[in-house]
Amino acid sequence: MAGRMLAKLSKEYDLTIEKIDVTRHPLRTIQAGITMIPTIKTGEDRLSGLVLSETRIRAFLA
């Protein structure tokens, strides 16, 4: 669900979206500081949650 919203918002914000396959790249996941799926990261800031609403994602990106 977050992926679809990010694709939509990437046109509105200048976003580069990178998906990490956490099962194939667990070390990279740890290095990126990802502890929950989904996680959105910008710089050192992270937004995680089982359900990320468009409102929460917009507030995070602002």
N, C-alpha and C positions, 0 to 999 in steps of 0.2 A: 504494500500500500504506500509506504513512504517513497519507494522508487518511482511510482507513477506521479506522485506529487512533485518530487524533485525534478523529474523530466519536464513537467509543466512549468515549474518555477524557474528552471534553468533558462528559459526564454526571457523571463522577466528580470532576473538577476544575472549577473555575469558569473555563472557557475561552471566549474569543471567537476564532473562527477566521476569518481573512481569507485568501482566495486571490488571488494576483496572477498574471495572465496575462503571463508574462515576454516573450512574443513581441509582444504588443500594447502593453505598457507597460514598455519596457526602461529608461527613465529612472527610473521609480518603483522598479523592481527595484534599480537601482544605489543610489538614495537610501536604500532600506531595508537596504542592505548585504548583499544576497543575491548570492552568487557561485556557488552550486551548488544544484541542484534534486534533492531537496526540501531546504528549509531551514525549520526551526522557530525562531521568534524570540519571545523574551519580554524586554521591556525592551531592554537592549543585548546580551543574551546570545543566541547562536545555536547551533543544533545542525544540522549538515549531514552528509550522507552518501548514497551511492547506495542503501544499504539501512539503514533505521532500524528497529530492532527495538522491540517494545513495551517491553522492559526498558530500552533506552537512552532512549526517550522518557519513561518514568516517572521514571528517574533525573534527567533534565534538568528535568522539571517539579517535582520535589521540592524 
